[in-house]
Amino acid sequence: MSGLVNIVVIVAVVALVVGRQLRAQKFDTERRFWVLPVVLGVLALRDPHLIDPHHKVDAVALLVASVVLVLAMGVVWGWTVRLWREADGSLWVKGSAATLAAWVGMIALRFGLYGIGSALHVHQSTNALLLTFGVLLLVRGAVVNWRARSVHSAAGLHVAS
């Protein structure tokens, strides 16, 4: 995909995810949280120019740093989500002000990595952003699902994978 299409996809997914995260919603225990991240990862990994061929070491280092960063941010983001049980026993989730702060922090760190890449003259594919965004969503989903299982386990309920 072209860089412009990738940016449109990323903006659309971010708007969808942030919008959904900031409003209360019933936690769907049957939802496959990993589908969107896998789709984003597959789209990103199809790019033969994911790594700048003229600056391979720097490009790989930036990509690894990005992945490590989003792994940490995904965990933080997953812990900012509020979970609670309603009177009927249903589990609900909602992002908090800390969720929004995590997004702002993640975007600022992302710009910092792009700045480092530019200073090193490394071409940074938008597919690298797609890949790391997929990793971020996967980790956040895993953390929230793990936390939901803990809440359900404490109540003696079962949560499907």
Order of alpha helices (4+ residues) and beta strands (2+ residues): alpha-beta-alpha-alpha-beta-beta-alpha-alpha
